[in-house]
């Protein structure tokens, strides 16, 4: 793991009392059989910095139950706040993803696969997502049956994701995926593999059901931040994104993001920590 994003946003409840929620998000932990003792020291500080933790897929390296057991042991040793997760492609590698999901669930981790969940008044919609390319380069269901099955998988995941988004009922809403819904946050990866890192089919549900923030993993060398075509924020939690975008030594002062709309800003607070505040909820 190379990156943890700490985010907070402020909103107003019906009685106009100001409230703030802090969240941390990380993707691509890739826990191996040899990872015992390596993860918990990196997450020990999360309890004092966030109200809940998002895990954006590729939690294990080969999708083995043994790896999942190590993961939950590491999390149990370090994290006391609620944890919400989605699986990634690595978690499916050994064909034991159902057992991996069961191990996580029995450890108290909420695993989303097209569902909506609420934590401390914040609605969270999650799904794994799928690949297929972006914009005009999105693969279409044309030609061989294998191509059509591939595209149908992307459509099915997008429909699953939209179903979760449609069930959100809270003013503050978060979405999480493993695959990217936009091209902007895979930039930095080799151009040849863009189509394997996500698909615009996942962006369409977000445009119809806007949320405050979206988090995903998978693109280890992608850009940290981007926006959907309608201007909504999303962040990439792939584990190597920190190398190029986050400070490596002393904390730095708040940094106004010139791309952010009025009332929103980004500030680097500590190494491997990013904070975002939103002055209003999405309507």
KOLDO-624659 format. One record per residue (C-alpha): residue in three letters; x, y, z. Coordinates in pm, whole numbers, plus 32768, in hexadecimal, padded with zeros to 4 digits. Layout:
KOLDO-624659
{fitor ALA {X Y Z}}
...
end
This chain:
KOLDO-624659
{fitor UNK {8000 8000 8000}}
{fitor UNK {8089 8153 7F9F}}
{fitor UNK {7F68 8243 7FCA}}
{fitor UNK {7E51 8299 80BB}}
{fitor UNK {7D69 83B7 8069}}
{fitor UNK {7CCE 8474 8187}}
{fitor UNK {7BA0 853E 811F}}
{fitor UNK {7AA2 8608 81DB}}
{fitor UNK {7971 86C1 816B}}
{fitor UNK {7885 87AB 821E}}
{fitor UNK {770F 87B9 81F5}}
{fitor UNK {75DC 8839 82A8}}
{fitor UNK {74C9 8767 833C}}
{fitor UNK {735C 87C7 833B}}
{fitor UNK {7386 8895 8478}}
{fitor UNK {74AB 8951 83D5}}
{fitor UNK {75A6 88CD 84D2}}
{fitor UNK {76F9 88B5 842B}}
{fitor UNK {7791 875C 8423}}
{fitor UNK {78C7 86C0 838F}}
{fitor UNK {791A 855F 8327}}
{fitor UNK {7A7B 84E1 82EA}}
{fitor UNK {7ACD 83B3 821A}}
{fitor UNK {7C06 82FB 81B2}}
{fitor UNK {7C25 8235 8070}}
{fitor UNK {7D2D 8146 7FF2}}
{fitor UNK {7D40 8059 7ECC}}
{fitor UNK {7E15 7F39 7E54}}
{fitor UNK {7E9C 7EB0 7F99}}
{fitor UNK {7EF8 7D6B 7EE6}}
{fitor UNK {7F21 7CA9 8028}}
{fitor UNK {7FFA 7B74 7FF4}}
{fitor UNK {8049 7A43 80C6}}
{fitor UNK {8182 7AFD 8134}}
{fitor UNK {80CC 7C3D 819B}}
{fitor UNK {808F 7BE2 8306}}
{fitor UNK {80FD 7D01 83E5}}
{fitor UNK {8135 7DF2 82C3}}
{fitor UNK {7FE5 7E9E 82A4}}
{fitor UNK {7F72 7EEF 8404}}
{fitor UNK {808D 7FE6 8451}}
{fitor UNK {802E 80B0 831D}}
{fitor UNK {7EC1 80CE 8387}}
{fitor UNK {7EE7 810B 84FC}}
{fitor UNK {7EB1 8282 84DB}}
{fitor UNK {7D71 8269 8410}}
{fitor UNK {7C8F 8251 8542}}
{fitor UNK {7CE0 83AF 85B4}}
{fitor UNK {7CCF 8445 8458}}
{fitor UNK {7B92 83B4 83C4}}
{fitor UNK {7A35 8342 8421}}
{fitor UNK {7A35 821C 8331}}
{fitor UNK {7B1E 816F 823B}}
{fitor UNK {7AE0 8111 80CF}}
{fitor UNK {7BA0 7FF1 802B}}
{fitor UNK {7B8F 8011 7EB0}}
{fitor UNK {7BDC 7EB3 7E36}}
{fitor UNK {7D04 7DCF 7DF6}}
{fitor UNK {7D0A 7D8D 7F69}}
{fitor UNK {7DC3 7C46 7F2E}}
{fitor UNK {7ECA 7BEF 7E2D}}
{fitor UNK {7E49 7A9F 7DAD}}
{fitor UNK {7CEC 7A97 7E43}}
{fitor UNK {7D48 7984 7F38}}
{fitor UNK {7C8E 7949 807F}}
{fitor UNK {7DDE 793B 8131}}
{fitor UNK {7E29 7A9B 80B7}}
{fitor UNK {7CD0 7B11 8124}}
{fitor UNK {7D0B 7A86 8283}}
{fitor UNK {7E53 7B45 829A}}
{fitor UNK {7DA4 7C81 8223}}
{fitor UNK {7C93 7C73 832B}}
{fitor UNK {7D91 7C26 843A}}
{fitor UNK {7E5D 7D56 83D5}}
{fitor UNK {7D28 7E34 83CA}}
{fitor UNK {7CA8 7DB2 8518}}
{fitor UNK {7DF7 7E02 85B9}}
{fitor UNK {7DF7 7F6A 8542}}
{fitor UNK {7CA1 7FED 84D9}}
{fitor UNK {7B7C 802A 85C3}}
{fitor UNK {7AA3 8104 84E0}}
{fitor UNK {79A2 8071 83ED}}
{fitor UNK {7A2F 7FE1 82AA}}
{fitor UNK {797C 7FCD 815B}}
{fitor UNK {7A19 7F15 8034}}
{fitor UNK {79EF 7EA5 7ECD}}
{fitor UNK {7AB0 7D88 7E2C}}
{fitor UNK {7BA2 7DB0 7D0B}}
{fitor UNK {7C15 7CD5 7BED}}
{fitor UNK {7D30 7C3C 7CBB}}
{fitor UNK {7C30 7BC8 7DBB}}
{fitor UNK {7B92 7AF3 7CA8}}
{fitor UNK {7CD6 7A56 7C29}}
{fitor UNK {7CB8 7906 7CDA}}
{fitor UNK {7B41 78DF 7CAA}}
{fitor UNK {7B0C 78F7 7E23}}
{fitor UNK {7A83 7A58 7E33}}
{fitor UNK {7947 79E2 7EE4}}
{fitor UNK {7A1A 7951 7FFD}}
{fitor UNK {7AEE 7A8D 8009}}
{fitor UNK {79B0 7B5A 8028}}
{fitor UNK {792D 7A75 813A}}
{fitor UNK {7A6F 7A97 8204}}
{fitor UNK {7A61 7C13 81EB}}
{fitor UNK {78F0 7C1F 8244}}
{fitor UNK {7919 7B3D 8371}}
{fitor UNK {7A2B 7C29 83E9}}
{fitor UNK {7931 7D49 83E9}}
{fitor UNK {7999 7DE7 829E}}
{fitor UNK {7877 7E54 81C2}}
{fitor UNK {78BD 7DD8 8060}}
{fitor UNK {77EF 7E83 7F52}}
{fitor UNK {779B 7DE2 7E06}}
{fitor UNK {768A 7EBA 7D77}}
{fitor UNK {75FD 7F1A 7ECA}}
{fitor UNK {75D3 805D 7F8A}}
{fitor UNK {763C 807E 80F3}}
{fitor UNK {7628 8194 81F4}}
{fitor UNK {773A 81EB 82EE}}
{fitor UNK {7703 8303 83E7}}
{fitor UNK {760D 83B6 8305}}
{fitor UNK {76DC 8390 81C8}}
{fitor UNK {7655 82B8 80AE}}
{fitor UNK {7751 81DF 7FF8}}
{fitor UNK {7712 812F 7EAC}}
{fitor UNK {780F 802F 7E3B}}
{fitor UNK {785F 7F32 7D2C}}
{fitor UNK {7995 7E9B 7C90}}
{fitor UNK {7959 7F28 7B36}}
{fitor UNK {7A04 7EA6 79FD}}
{fitor UNK {7ADE 7F0D 78D8}}
{fitor UNK {7A93 7F5E 776D}}
{fitor UNK {7B26 80B2 771B}}
{fitor UNK {7ABD 821C 7723}}
{fitor UNK {79FE 830D 7645}}
{fitor UNK {7A0B 82C1 74D3}}
{fitor UNK {7B00 81A7 751D}}
{fitor UNK {7A01 80E8 75ED}}
{fitor UNK {79E4 7F86 756A}}
{fitor UNK {7896 7F3B 74C5}}
{fitor UNK {77D5 7DF4 74B9}}
{fitor UNK {7829 7DA4 7352}}
{fitor UNK {78C1 7C72 72B0}}
{fitor UNK {7920 7B2F 735A}}
{fitor UNK {7853 7A9F 747A}}
{fitor UNK {7980 7AC3 7561}}
{fitor UNK {7986 7C3D 7523}}
{fitor UNK {7813 7C53 7568}}
{fitor UNK {7839 7B93 76AF}}
{fitor UNK {7953 7C7B 7718}}
{fitor UNK {7884 7DB2 76D0}}
{fitor UNK {7756 7D1C 777E}}
{fitor UNK {7825 7CEF 78BA}}
{fitor UNK {7874 7E64 78B5}}
{fitor UNK {7704 7EB6 787E}}
{fitor UNK {769B 7DD0 7999}}
{fitor UNK {7793 7E70 7A89}}
{fitor UNK {7720 7FCD 7A22}}
{fitor UNK {75B5 7F6A 7A5F}}
{fitor UNK {7613 7ED9 7BAF}}
{fitor UNK {76C6 801B 7C0A}}
{fitor UNK {75A1 80F0 7B9A}}
{fitor UNK {74B4 8022 7C6D}}
{fitor UNK {7589 806C 7D9F}}
{fitor UNK {7599 81E0 7D51}}
{fitor UNK {7421 81F2 7D1F}}
{fitor UNK {73E9 8167 7E7C}}
{fitor UNK {74AD 8279 7F2B}}
{fitor UNK {73CA 8354 7FFF}}
{fitor UNK {74B9 8426 80D0}}
{fitor UNK {751E 8590 8082}}
{fitor UNK {768E 852D 808C}}
{fitor UNK {76E0 841C 7F90}}
{fitor UNK {781E 835F 7F3E}}
{fitor UNK {785C 8267 7E25}}
{fitor UNK {7973 8166 7E18}}
{fitor UNK {79F4 8082 7D05}}
{fitor UNK {7B28 7FBD 7CAF}}
{fitor UNK {7B32 8015 7B3C}}
{fitor UNK {7B39 817F 7AC9}}
{fitor UNK {7A00 8227 7A3D}}
{fitor UNK {7AC7 8337 7988}}
{fitor UNK {7C00 8351 78B5}}
{fitor UNK {7C99 8474 7977}}
{fitor UNK {7D0B 83A4 7A9E}}
{fitor UNK {7DB2 8291 79D5}}
{fitor UNK {7E91 838E 7926}}
{fitor UNK {7FF5 833E 7987}}
{fitor UNK {7FC8 81CF 793B}}
{fitor UNK {803E 8149 77E8}}
{fitor UNK {7F44 81B4 76DF}}
{fitor UNK {7F2F 804D 7662}}
{fitor UNK {7E86 7FD5 77A3}}
{fitor UNK {7D89 80EE 77D6}}
{fitor UNK {7C6A 8012 775D}}
{fitor UNK {7CBC 7F0F 7869}}
{fitor UNK {7CB0 800B 7986}}
{fitor UNK {7B44 8072 7973}}
{fitor UNK {7A29 80E1 7892}}
{fitor UNK {794D 820D 7850}}
{fitor UNK {7823 8126 7882}}
{fitor UNK {7860 815A 79F7}}
{fitor UNK {7857 82D5 79CF}}
{fitor UNK {76FA 82DC 793E}}
{fitor UNK {7652 8270 7A86}}
{fitor UNK {7717 837A 7B42}}
{fitor UNK {7698 8487 7A58}}
{fitor UNK {7533 8415 7A96}}
{fitor UNK {7562 83EA 7C0E}}
{fitor UNK {7664 84ED 7C81}}
{fitor UNK {7726 84BA 7DC1}}
{fitor UNK {7814 858C 7E92}}
{fitor UNK {7948 84BC 7E44}}
{fitor UNK {79AA 837F 7D8D}}
{fitor UNK {7AD3 82A1 7DE2}}
{fitor UNK {7B71 8189 7D1B}}
{fitor UNK {7CB4 80C3 7D0B}}
{fitor UNK {7D57 7FE8 7C00}}
{fitor UNK {7E25 80F1 7B47}}
{fitor UNK {7F65 80E1 7C13}}
{fitor UNK {8011 81F6 7B50}}
{fitor UNK {7EE3 82C6 7AF3}}
{fitor UNK {7E8B 842B 7B51}}
{fitor UNK {7E0F 8470 7CAE}}
{fitor UNK {7CE1 8547 7C5C}}
{fitor UNK {7BEF 857A 7B3E}}
{fitor UNK {7A88 85D6 7AF1}}
{fitor UNK {7968 853B 7A39}}
{fitor UNK {78E0 85E8 7903}}
{fitor UNK {77DE 8695 79E1}}
{fitor UNK {78ED 8719 7AC9}}
{fitor UNK {78CF 8634 7BF6}}
{fitor UNK {7A06 85DF 7CBB}}
{fitor UNK {7AA6 848B 7CC9}}
{fitor UNK {7BEF 840C 7D50}}
{fitor UNK {7CD5 82F2 7CEF}}
{fitor UNK {7D58 821F 7E0E}}
{fitor UNK {7E49 813D 7D4F}}
{fitor UNK {7F70 80FD 7E34}}
{fitor UNK {8084 81A2 7D68}}
{fitor UNK {7FCF 82E7 7D21}}
{fitor UNK {8069 837F 7E59}}
{fitor UNK {81C5 837E 7DC2}}
{fitor UNK {817F 8499 7CD1}}
{fitor UNK {806E 8557 7D84}}
{fitor UNK {8097 8552 7EFD}}
{fitor UNK {81A8 85E9 7FDA}}
{fitor UNK {82B5 84FE 8052}}
{fitor UNK {8341 85B5 8181}}
{fitor UNK {82BC 86DC 8245}}
{fitor UNK {814F 8748 8236}}
{fitor UNK {8108 8868 814C}}
{fitor UNK {8008 8981 816D}}
{fitor UNK {7EAF 896D 80D7}}
{fitor UNK {7EB6 8988 7F5E}}
{fitor UNK {7D92 8A20 7EA8}}
{fitor UNK {7D39 8950 7D78}}
{fitor UNK {7CF0 8A44 7C59}}
{fitor UNK {7C21 8939 7BA8}}
{fitor UNK {7B33 890C 7CCB}}
{fitor UNK {79E0 89BD 7CC7}}
{fitor UNK {7991 8AC6 7DC9}}
{fitor UNK {7970 8A31 7F24}}
{fitor UNK {7A58 890C 7EDD}}
{fitor UNK {7BCA 88F1 7F11}}
{fitor UNK {7CE5 87FA 7F3B}}
{fitor UNK {7DE6 8813 804F}}
{fitor UNK {7F12 8737 8095}}
{fitor UNK {7F22 870F 820D}}
{fitor UNK {8024 8601 8254}}
{fitor UNK {80ED 850B 8184}}
{fitor UNK {8006 8415 80D1}}
{fitor UNK {7ED6 84DE 8141}}
{fitor UNK {7DE4 85A7 806E}}
{fitor UNK {7CBD 866C 80EE}}
{fitor UNK {7B96 86EC 802A}}
{fitor UNK {7A80 87C2 80B4}}
{fitor UNK {7938 8803 8003}}
{fitor UNK {7868 892A 8071}}
{fitor UNK {771D 888E 8008}}
{fitor UNK {7686 873F 7FC0}}
{fitor UNK {762A 86CA 7E65}}
{fitor UNK {74C0 86FA 7DFE}}
end
